[in-house]
């Protein structure tokens, strides 16, 4: 496949996904949040990671929307959404909860899935909002445990400012290999990462590494699913999973899954494994 063919295929796939969405611009104090709605059924909210956007879920939305009303935001300070009035986790969570409640109603039960920084946000949203029947965290930030860096990330801003598209793509490919994916990036993954990075204004790195995940999870009594890619560089999955499970209440249903052959962006790299795993767990009436 040529670079032109790959680009055309990526544009077509994302165009179809965008065409299936209902878009909502929802105001919050000092700005607005961009939300997309897909499908029909029980409410399922997906929260993306740092330097991300709703497109972190591009390979998951169609499968999940077959039986759910899937709500996917650009979190405040990312993508098409305004910065939160306070540049903090609490400010971002307040804006996310306010705009979600404006869309579906305060106290309406939801199932909530968060990836990376969005996993930490999801835990905080569940604590702040309540009415979260099930919570799934994929490669969550804030665990405070061991990291396994594969190599140094490179700054992409100079290439972006210079307008050198080839140089920018080279840096993005490198960073995807160092941080996000175990296998080389395809055209779609590169496009999503580049577009999402360029649109990011919220600084999440320090928040992600400051810990605090188990503290937020202490306010969630419902079922909890944790998923890590086998090669996730942001954690040692077995160790991080044990630490979170040990912090769960004795009566709480906590489950850890490690997905073989996947890096940090597990739901993208192994969508064929993660999609049925999530669907089965979400449908399991014993996990309520």
C-alpha positions in Angstrom: 0.0 0.0 0.0 1.4 3.4 -0.9 1.4 6.4 1.4 -1.4 8.0 -0.7 -3.5 4.8 -0.4 -2.9 4.7 3.3 -3.9 8.3 3.8 -7.0 7.9 1.6 -8.1 4.8 3.6 -7.5 6.6 6.9 -9.6 9.6 5.8 -12.4 7.3 4.6 -12.5 5.3 7.8 -12.6 8.4 10.1 -15.1 10.1 7.8 -17.5 7.2 8.2 -17.0 7.2 11.9 -17.6 11.0 12.1 -20.7 10.7 9.9 -22.2 8.2 12.3 -21.8 10.5 15.3 -24.2 13.0 16.8 -22.1 16.0 17.9 -22.8 18.2 20.9 -21.1 21.4 22.0 -21.9 21.6 25.7 -21.1 24.8 27.7 -19.4 24.7 31.1 -18.1 27.6 33.3 -15.7 29.4 31.0 -15.9 27.3 27.9 -17.5 24.3 26.2 -16.8 20.6 25.8 -17.2 18.7 22.5 -19.1 15.3 22.9 -20.0 12.7 20.3 -22.8 10.2 20.6 -23.0 6.8 18.9 -25.4 4.0 18.9 -28.3 3.2 21.2 -28.7 1.3 24.5 -27.4 1.7 28.0 -25.1 4.7 28.5 -21.4 4.0 28.1 -18.8 6.9 28.5 -15.3 6.6 27.0 -12.6 8.9 28.2 -9.3 9.3 26.2 -5.8 9.6 27.4 -3.3 12.5 27.6 -2.2 14.1 24.3 -5.4 12.4 23.0 -8.8 13.0 21.8 -12.0 11.0 21.2 -10.1 9.3 18.3 -8.2 7.2 20.9 -11.4 5.0 20.6 -11.6 4.9 16.8 -11.2 1.1 16.7 -13.6 0.5 19.5 -16.6 2.7 19.0 -18.3 0.7 16.3 -18.2 -2.5 18.3 -19.3 -0.9 21.6 -22.0 1.2 19.9 -23.8 -1.9 18.6 -25.4 -2.3 21.9 -24.8 0.9 23.9 -25.3 4.6 23.6 -21.6 5.5 23.5 -20.7 9.1 24.7 -17.2 10.2 23.9 -15.8 13.6 24.7 -12.7 15.6 23.9 -11.8 16.2 27.5 -11.5 19.9 28.5 -8.2 21.2 27.1 -8.0 18.5 24.4 -9.2 18.3 20.8 -12.2 20.6 20.1 -12.9 21.4 23.8 -12.0 24.5 25.7 -9.5 24.6 28.5 -11.2 24.1 32.0 -11.3 27.3 34.0 -8.9 25.7 36.5 -5.9 23.9 34.9 -6.1 21.0 37.3 -7.5 17.5 37.5 -10.3 18.8 39.7 -11.2 21.6 37.2 -11.2 19.1 34.3 -13.4 16.7 36.3 -15.9 19.4 37.2 -16.3 20.4 33.6 -16.6 16.8 32.4 -19.2 16.0 35.0 -21.2 19.2 34.4 -21.3 18.6 30.6 -22.1 14.9 30.9 -25.0 15.7 33.3 -26.3 18.3 30.9 -26.4 15.7 28.2 -27.9 12.7 30.0 -29.3 14.1 33.3 -27.7 14.3 36.8 -27.8 10.9 38.5 -28.4 8.9 35.3 -26.4 5.7 35.7 -23.5 5.2 33.3 -20.8 2.7 32.6 -17.5 4.4 32.4 -14.3 3.4 30.6 -11.1 5.4 30.8 -7.7 5.0 29.1 -4.3 6.2 30.5 -4.8 9.8 31.9 -8.5 9.2 31.1 -8.4 6.3 33.5 -7.4 8.6 36.3 -10.0 11.1 35.2 -12.6 8.3 35.1 -11.8 7.2 38.6 -12.2 10.9 39.8 -15.5 11.3 37.8 -16.9 8.2 39.4 -15.9 9.5 42.8 -17.2 13.0 42.1 -20.4 12.1 40.3 -21.5 8.7 41.5 -24.1 6.8 39.5 -21.3 4.8 37.8 -22.5 1.2 37.6 -19.3 -0.3 36.2 -15.8 1.2 35.8 -13.1 -0.1 33.5 -9.6 1.4 33.4 -7.2 0.7 30.5 -3.5 1.4 31.2 -4.6 3.9 33.9 -2.4 6.7 35.0 -2.0 7.6 38.7 -1.1 4.2 40.0 2.2 5.5 41.4 4.1 2.3 40.7 7.0 1.2 38.5 7.4 2.5 34.9 9.3 0.7 32.1 10.6 3.4 29.7 11.5 2.0 26.3 13.4 5.1 25.3 13.3 8.9 25.4 10.4 10.8 23.7 11.3 13.5 21.2 9.8 17.0 21.1 7.6 17.4 18.0 6.8 21.1 18.4 9.8 22.4 16.3 8.8 20.2 13.4 5.2 21.3 13.7 6.1 24.9 13.8 8.4 24.5 10.8 5.7 23.0 8.7 8.0 20.0 7.8 5.4 17.2 7.6 7.9 14.5 7.0 9.9 15.5 10.1 6.8 15.7 12.2 5.7 12.2 11.1 9.1 10.8 11.9 9.0 12.3 15.5 5.4 11.0 15.9 6.3 7.5 14.8 9.3 7.5 17.2 7.1 8.6 20.1 4.4 6.1 19.3 7.1 3.3 19.4 8.6 4.6 22.7 5.4 5.2 24.6 2.1 4.0 23.0 2.5 0.9 20.8 4.5 -2.3 20.9 4.4 -2.8 17.1 5.2 -0.1 14.4 2.4 2.4 13.9 0.0 2.1 11.0 -1.3 5.1 9.0 -4.4 5.4 11.1 -2.6 5.3 14.5 -0.1 7.9 13.2 -2.8 10.2 12.0 -4.7 10.0 15.3 -1.6 10.6 17.4 -0.5 13.5 15.3 -3.9 15.2 15.2 -4.5 14.7 18.9 -1.1 16.0 20.0 -1.4 19.1 17.9 -4.8 19.9 19.5 -3.7 19.3 23.1 -3.4 22.3 25.5 -4.0 20.7 28.9 -0.8 19.5 30.7 -1.5 16.1 32.1 1.9 14.5 32.5 2.6 15.8 36.0 -0.9 14.9 37.2 -0.6 11.4 35.7 2.7 10.7 37.6 1.6 12.2 40.9 -0.4 9.1 41.9 -3.8 9.3 43.5 -5.6 6.6 41.6 -6.4 4.3 44.5 -7.6 7.3 46.5 -10.2 8.1 43.9 -11.1 4.4 43.5 -11.9 4.2 47.2 -15.1 6.1 46.5 -16.3 3.6 43.8 -18.0 0.5 45.3 -19.1 -1.1 42.0 -17.3 -3.6 39.7 -13.9 -2.6 38.5 -12.0 -4.0 35.5 -8.3 -3.1 34.9 -6.7 -3.8 31.5 -3.0 -3.4 30.6 -1.1 -4.3 27.5 1.6 -6.9 28.2 4.3 -4.4 27.1 2.8 -1.2 28.6 5.8 1.1 29.4 3.8 3.1 31.9 3.5 0.3 34.4 4.5 -3.2 35.4 1.0 -4.6 34.8 1.0 -7.5 37.2 2.4 -5.3 40.0 0.2 -2.3 39.3 -2.9 -4.6 39.1 -2.1 -6.2 42.5 -1.7 -2.8 44.1 -5.1 -1.6 42.9 -6.9 -4.9 43.7 -5.4 -4.8 47.2 -6.9 -1.3 47.6 -10.4 -2.5 46.6 -13.0 -3.2 49.2 -13.3 -6.9 50.2 -16.8 -7.2 48.7 -15.9 -5.3 45.5 -15.6 -7.3 42.3 -12.1 -6.3 40.9 -10.7 -8.0 37.9 -7.3 -7.6 36.1 -6.7 -8.6 32.5 -3.3 -8.4 30.7 -3.5 -8.4 26.9 -0.7 -10.2 25.1 1.3 -8.4 22.4 0.0 -5.0 23.3 1.7 -1.8 24.4 0.1 1.1 26.3 -2.6 2.0 23.7 -4.1 -1.4 24.2 -7.6 -0.8 22.9 -6.1 0.4 19.6 -3.3 -2.1 19.1 -5.4 -5.2 20.2 -9.0 -4.0 19.5 -9.8 -7.5 18.3 -9.1 -8.7 21.9 -10.2 -5.7 23.9 -13.6 -5.1 22.2 -15.1 -8.6 23.1 -13.4 -8.4 26.5 -15.2 -5.1 27.3 -18.5 -6.2 25.8 -18.6 -9.5 27.8 -17.7 -7.7 31.0 -20.2 -4.9 30.5 -23.0 -7.4 29.7 -22.2 -9.7 32.7 -25.2 -9.2 35.0 -23.2 -10.7 37.9 -20.8 -7.7 37.7 -23.4 -5.2 39.0 
